[in-house]
């Protein structure tokens, strides 16, 4: 979604973060997408994506906004 701007503004840094998290949770395909996306990014953007991965914490059900 973030990579192509489908339903949300295009954000390569956010997309890289989500692909990295998916890869960390076992998605081999996410790693390939992340590596391809990184070719279009600056070193500063990649560093920001890595920072967001380190800072990311899953939300519990109670923390999620209600529809």
BELCOR-V616900 format. One record per residue. N is the residue number from 1. RES is the residue in one small letter. SS is DSSP state (H for helix, E for strand, C for the rest). PHI is phi in whole degrees, -180 to 180 (999 if undefined). OMEGA is omega in whole degrees, -180 to 180 (999 if undefined). Layout:
<<N & RES & SS & PHI & OMEGA> <N & RES & SS & PHI & OMEGA>>
This chain:
<<1 & x & C & 999 & -177> <2 & x & C & -67 & -178> <3 & x & C & -62 & -177> <4 & x & C & -99 & -179> <5 & x & C & 72 & -179> <6 & x & C & -88 & 179> <7 & x & C & 82 & 177> <8 & x & C & -142 & 175> <9 & x & C & -61 & 179> <10 & x & C & -64 & -177> <11 & x & C & -149 & -176> <12 & x & H & -66 & 179> <13 & x & H & -65 & 179> <14 & x & H & -65 & 178> <15 & x & H & -62 & 179> <16 & x & H & -60 & 179> <17 & x & H & -59 & -178> <18 & x & H & -66 & 177> <19 & x & H & -64 & 179> <20 & x & H & -64 & 179> <21 & x & H & -65 & 178> <22 & x & H & -62 & 179> <23 & x & H & -64 & 180> <24 & x & H & -64 & 179> <25 & x & C & -96 & 169> <26 & x & C & 108 & -180> <27 & x & C & -89 & 178> <28 & x & H & -67 & -180> <29 & x & H & -63 & 180> <30 & x & H & -62 & 179> <31 & x & H & -63 & 179> <32 & x & H & -66 & 178> <33 & x & H & -64 & -180> <34 & x & H & -62 & -179> <35 & x & H & -65 & 178> <36 & x & H & -68 & 179> <37 & x & H & -63 & -178> <38 & x & H & -61 & 179> <39 & x & C & -65 & -179> <40 & x & C & -99 & -173> <41 & x & C & -110 & 175> <42 & x & C & -81 & 175> <43 & x & H & -58 & 179> <44 & x & H & -67 & 178> <45 & x & H & -65 & 179> <46 & x & H & -65 & 178> <47 & x & H & -62 & 178> <48 & x & H & -65 & 178> <49 & x & H & -62 & 178> <50 & x & H & -63 & 178> <51 & x & H & -62 & 180> <52 & x & H & -64 & 178> <53 & x & H & -64 & -180> <54 & x & H & -63 & -176> <55 & x & H & -88 & -175> <56 & x & C & -68 & 175> <57 & x & C & -134 & 179> <58 & x & C & -65 & 177> <59 & x & C & -89 & 172> <60 & x & C & -81 & -180> <61 & x & H & -55 & -178> <62 & x & H & -69 & -178> <63 & x & H & -84 & -177> <64 & x & C & -73 & 178> <65 & x & C & -67 & 178> <66 & x & C & -80 & -178> <67 & x & C & -66 & 999>>
